[in-house]
Amino acid sequence: MIKNRVLRGLCLLVVALCSVTSSVASEGYNNAVKVTFLSWVTGSTKISYERVLPNRQSAEICTSMIGAGYDKFQNKPLGFTMRYSHKFFLGDNYQGGLTGFYVRPEAIYSHYNYNAQETMLRTPARMGALLATTGYQMTYKRLVVDGWVGGGYAFGTPAETGYHHGFALWNVLGTKNENIALSFSIRLGYCF
């Protein structure tokens, strides 16, 4: 029941953002609403809003409903993730508006509960991360595609899976580190 309310609220938010009147700059659209491609496969639904700022910059806010998607770890997660990023578009490849190569600092907070594998008791996972990412964003008419990769510092109470629905903790070649966060993704969206 809570999932349905949250999903309805997220849908209403997207409709409200799409219906907002916005000015169109000479170089393109100033706003975008995006969905993180394949986020449903990893157990959450992520929706973001990006706004173009002066001086080849943009700001992006993303929220997600953890539990609104396929439960790949079979641990019934339920919670949310919030993230803020500030993009700095780079070099001669900047094409104005929402298109070009970029670097961005990013702050993420993930807050959810899940069933622990051994005890099946509800267990909290509360993690934050400060990341540096780089990526490329392109627009075609009103379609926007955004892909990035990055890493940084993580802190808090981790989940036993190491996946926090916005970033994953380091788990490479049998080594684990709860303070290294990695992130990569593709978002698809609509410009207005």
Secondary structure as GFF3:
##gff-version 3
##sequence-region A 1 192
A	DSSP	alpha_helix	2	19	.	.	.	ID=ss1
A	DSSP	beta_strand	31	36	.	.	.	ID=ss2
A	DSSP	three_ten_helix	39	42	.	.	.	ID=ss3
A	DSSP	beta_strand	44	53	.	.	.	ID=ss4
A	DSSP	beta_strand	57	66	.	.	.	ID=ss5
A	DSSP	beta_strand	78	89	.	.	.	ID=ss6
A	DSSP	beta_strand	100	115	.	.	.	ID=ss7
A	DSSP	beta_strand	122	140	.	.	.	ID=ss8
A	DSSP	beta_strand	143	157	.	.	.	ID=ss9
A	DSSP	beta_strand	168	172	.	.	.	ID=ss10
A	DSSP	beta_strand	175	191	.	.	.	ID=ss11
###
